[in-house]
Amino acid sequence: FLLLLATGSEVKATISVQPDSVYLFAYSRDDGRSGLNLAWSVDRQEWHAIGDAFTFLFSDFGTCGGQKRIFDPYLFQEESGRWRAVWSLNDTVQQLAHASSENLYEWKPQSYPVVMEAPANVQNPEVSRVGGDFVVSWESHGTGKSGVFQLRTADFTHYGPTTPATVTREGDRETVGLNGAEHTGVVRRVAWELVDGLIKHYEWTKFHNAERAETMAEDPIRYWEQMVQTCHLGNRTYVKSKLSEARAGTGQTLYGLILEIIADHPNIELVEA
């Protein structure tokens, strides 16, 4: 049975008697900005998010902030045990996104093969197993290029040509109630050990982030200098010069500096990669 523990503002579900297997729900939220989120359930009725919108996979596609999103994530496991995820990048590009992992928190480099011609797009991708191949299918809602399409791949490295879909779509996305909201994603039956490992990874990451927050408080200027290296902050030369002034003590305070940067460059996003 389940035991609910309250720690501060966070409620965690723990299992007093561990089952052999549970259900795992893979989804995204906040218009794709959350990346890949995961939740688990014993009975497929009561769901427990692993962390408060904790991200197990970020999209590396595009510039920091605006394009790094995961839409329509589709998670599945190979016969070998390897996990794969495919997702839609946005509603304008002709690329499919893919990544693989052994444990769902350490991921191999992502790939973004071009699978359509403009003005088509790639929405709601799914994967079916046909013989020895994976058949990836998706919807396109681009102007003048609407329909369902597919391609074959044996390894998600080499891809066959895109054709109109002949495969029967899995159609296994479902809507789940979670923390008072509804989210759409895919549900997989997994061993409890996998979910236990995900929870432990989340707890470790939370502890590590708390340590990093202390470091940021001790040296915020250095933190924002690192942000300049990892994010697209508009005019980087301008930002770097302001940071240099702040470090030398000739400029504003850190918070005044950030406000000035935002005021001078209203379209930039100060978001960590």
Rosetta blueprint (number, residue, H / E / L):
1 F L
2 L E
3 L E
4 L E
5 L E
6 A E
7 T E
8 G L
9 S L
10 E E
11 V E
12 K E
13 A E
14 T E
15 I E
16 S L
17 V L
18 Q L
19 P L
20 D L
21 S E
22 V E
23 Y E
24 L E
25 F E
26 A E
27 Y E
28 S L
29 R L
30 D L
31 D L
32 G L
33 R L
34 S L
35 G L
36 L E
37 N E
38 L E
39 A E
40 W E
41 S E
42 V L
43 D L
44 R L
45 Q L
46 E L
47 W L
48 H E
49 A E
50 I L
51 G L
52 D L
53 A L
54 F L
55 T L
56 F L
57 L E
58 F L
59 S L
60 D L
61 F L
62 G L
63 T L
64 C L
65 G L
66 G L
67 Q L
68 K L
69 R L
70 I L
71 F E
72 D E
73 P E
74 Y E
75 L E
76 F E
77 Q E
78 E L
79 E L
80 S L
81 G L
82 R L
83 W E
84 R E
85 A E
86 V E
87 W E
88 S E
89 L L
90 N L
91 D L
92 T L
93 V L
94 Q L
95 Q E
96 L E
97 A E
98 H E
99 A E
100 S E
101 S E
102 E L
103 N L
104 L L
105 Y L
106 E L
107 W E
108 K L
109 P L
110 Q L
111 S E
112 Y L
113 P L
114 V E
115 V L
116 M L
117 E L
118 A L
119 P L
120 A L
121 N L
122 V L
123 Q E
124 N E
125 P E
126 E E
127 V E
128 S E
129 R E
130 V E
131 G L
132 G L
133 D E
134 F E
135 V E
136 V E
137 S E
138 W E
139 E E
140 S E
141 H E
142 G E
143 T L
144 G L
145 K E
146 S E
147 G E
148 V E
149 F E
150 Q E
151 L E
152 R E
153 T E
154 A L
155 D L
156 F L
157 T L
158 H L
159 Y E
160 G L
161 P L
162 T L
163 T E
164 P E
165 A L
166 T L
167 V L
168 T L
169 R L
170 E L
171 G L
172 D L
173 R E
174 E E
175 T E
176 V E
177 G E
178 L E
179 N L
180 G L
181 A E
182 E E
183 H E
184 T E
185 G E
186 V E
187 V E
188 R E
189 R E
190 V E
191 A E
192 W H
193 E H
194 L H
195 V H
196 D H
197 G H
198 L H
199 I H
200 K H
201 H H
202 Y H
203 E H
204 W H
205 T H
206 K H
207 F H
208 H H
209 N H
210 A H
211 E H
212 R H
213 A H
214 E H
215 T H
216 M H
217 A H
218 E H
219 D L
220 P H
221 I H
222 R H
223 Y H
224 W H
225 E H
226 Q H
227 M H
228 V H
229 Q H
230 T H
231 C L
232 H L
233 L L
234 G L
235 N L
236 R H
237 T H
238 Y H
239 V H
240 K H
241 S H
242 K H
243 L H
244 S H
245 E H
246 A H
247 R H
248 A H
249 G L
250 T L
251 G L
252 Q L
253 T L
254 L H
255 Y H
256 G H
257 L H
258 I H
259 L H
260 E H
261 I H
262 I H
263 A H
264 D H
265 H L
266 P L
267 N L
268 I L
269 E L
270 L L
271 V L
272 E L
273 A L
